[in-house]
Amino acid sequence: MNFSEMAENVGLTVDEFVEIAHGFIEATQSDLLQLKAAMEASLPQQISATAHSIKGAALTFGFERMHAAALTVEKHARANDLDSVPEAVHRIETELGAIAVALRENREVGF
């Protein structure tokens, strides 16, 4: 991930972007817990709303693959097609992990 370019796209310095992105990771981890609880309870409206939140935040930061996965969750939940949701939620988790690793690695090399 090119955090310099991503920071520039949202009008931040790299340090500001990285700091805010760490907050994004924490918030998204919390959202994922809510999303999983809603999935277990089969609550499509809550699944859709939580996915919408993740989708918007991911788009703001430029995390396009996470945005796409959250959009998939949101669409399927709105259609009450909950069987397709777990795979997309897994993609969100995978992307979140990759972002967290990239942030740690870039922080270590001076970002």
N, C-alpha and C positions, 0 to 999 in steps of 0.2 A: 504494500500500500504506500502510496506517495502522500504522506501527510503534509508535506509542503504545499503540494498542489491542492489538496483537499482543504487545507486551512485558507489558502488564497481564495478559493471558490466561495467561501462563506465570510470572507473579510476578517480573518483572524490571523494572528501570528501562529507559528507552529506550536509554541509553548502553550498559548491560550487554547488552541484546538485540542492538544493532547490532554490538557487539564479538564476541559469540558467533556471530552470523549470518555475519560475515566468515569465521570458522573453518568454519562449515557450508559456505560456498561453496568453500573450499579442499578440504575433505574430499570434497565431492560431485564436484568436478572430478577428483579422484583416482579416485573410484568410477566415474565415467563412462569413464575410460581403461580400467579393469579390465573394465567392462561391454562396451566395444567390442572388447577383446581376446577376451573370452569369446564374443562374437558371431562374430568372425572364425574362431574355432576350433570353433564350433558346440557349445558346452558349456552346455546348458540348465540344469543344476544350478547352475553358477557364475553364469549370467545371473540366475537366480531369486534366489540368495542376495544378490547385489550389489544387485539391484532392491529386495529386501526391506529392506536397510540404508538405501537412499536413501528408501524409502517411510516408514520409521519416523522418520527424522530430519526429513523434510519435515512429517510430521504433528505432531511435537513443536513445530515452529516456527509451524505454522499455514499453511504453504504448500500449500494444498489442491489446486491444479492440478498441482503437481509430485507430490504424493502420489498423485493419481489416475493420472497417467501411469506412475509407478513400479509401482503396483498392476497396471496393464494389462500391463506388461512381465513382472512376476512371474507373473501368471496364464497368460500365453501361454507363457512358458518352462516352467512346470510341466506344461503340456499338450503340450509339445514342438512348439509352433506357432511356430517361429522366424521365419516369414515376416512375422508381424504385429509383431514386436519393433522393427525399425528406426524406424518412424513414431513409436511411443511414446517411444523413446529420444530422438528429435529433439525431441519435446515437452518432455522433461526438460531438455535442453540449452537450449531456448528459454526455459523458465521460469527456469532458473538465470541466464541472461543478464539477464532482466528484473529478477530480484531483485538482482543485482549493481549494475545501473544505478540502481535505486530506492535502494539503500543509499548509493551515492555521492552521489546528488542530495540525499537527506535529510541526509547528513553535512554537506554544503556549506551547508545552510540552518539549521544549528544543532543538529541531532540529534547 
